[in-house]
Structures are given as C-alpha cells and as structure tokens.
Amino acid sequence: MAAWNTGNEDLISYSEANCSGPGADLSQRVTWEKKLSDEEVESLTNVAKFIDQDGWLAKQPK
C-alpha cells in the first residue's frame, strides 16, 4: 500500500520544482502536491541554512 492511499497524506510531503520533459505530465500527480518556488527550493537545499543550522557537519571526524 502506498503512503498516499492511507488517509495520512497530511503526514508526508510531496513536492516538485521546475520539472520538465516527458515525465513532467502534471495530470497524473496527486492533488495535494505542492509546487515549490525557487526560494523554497533554496531554503530546503542550502546546506548552511537547512541541513547544518547548528554547525554539526563541521564537528564530524575527518
């Protein structure tokens, strides 16, 4: 059973940004998908702002 068929869709996030090409047919997407703005993509993929907010990456053994 897929996570999006359980009635728990509010517990997961499904989003995309700047999709194009043959696989980008939006008619087959779930209705609750979120389209991300460029700013949202930047905030979620920026290592310093999202992943490493408290500097834990620099503290890892080399």
Summary of the structure (lengths in Angstrom):
residues: 62
radius of gyration: 16.1
end to end distance: 41.2
largest distance: 46.8
contacts: 90
relative contact order: 0.13
helix: 35%
strand: 6%
